[in-house]
Amino acid sequence: MEDLRIAAVQMNCRVAERDRNLATIERFAEAAAAQDVDIVCFPELCVCGYNAGDTSTPEPEPLEGESLRRLEEIARNCQITLLTGILERDVSGIIYNTQVVCGPEGYVGCYRKTHVPDAEIGTWRHGDALPVFDHAKVRYGIEICYDSHFPELSTLLAEKGAEVIFLPHASPGETPAEKRARWMRYVPARAYDNNVYVAICNNVGDNGAGRTFSGVTFICDPLGAVIAEVQSGSEEEMIVADLSASALAESRRETLMFFRHYRRPEMYRRWENEIGLRGDDQSTSLTGR
């Protein structure tokens, strides 16, 4: 990793208003470029708006569609890397909740949400890939919203070389204070346990389809301390943070505090196999009866 500057955007993403949302993305990308930002992360489904439960609005689009061409143009014009969310219809017809990565040279890759809760499972399918993306200055991974509740995901990304993990969200409900308090219970732990930077961002405001989002957007250093945070839970806002390569190295220098150094994956696999073999007899095995 080299020193770099990242941004996270708290954005009002309106359902089925793609042109409006893309214009907002362009505006923030230009503002980020003016501040010499290397990578800027936008919320989950920011291009089309979040409307789980409705399979027709917004309308899914192919990955290599009009939105991607527009995002490539924005990234190229701003000479910046964009992480943006679309509702993707695969060539097979399967729909995914997808975060697209575009850089100054065009399309880089994508991540499909891997953990899909009950409220969303009828709208899109879970993905199965866990990519780590290469930037000239850093390696990074992406988890979308509900994914962040599964610690294994962050650890696997870190083990694959991610030095920064981006967490784009579309998390409605709660007051900003309530949401921040809840996220502070586990998001800093994803950074601290894995010695990585973590950036989380959320939709904000009325999405035009019956959901209101209370924002909350912040960035944590590799020890879990918040180093940048929005001022408002109701307005659009972009935060910027400088990520220090030496701070990352320092967080990993003392092996006692570099917890992944002491991981025992062979033991975890054995335990997982034991649980799988128990199946319906799990409770009996655990009690020794």
Order of alpha helices (4+ residues) and beta strands (2+ residues): beta-alpha-beta-alpha-beta-beta-beta-beta-beta-alpha-beta-alpha-alpha-beta-beta-beta-beta-beta-beta-alpha-alpha-alpha
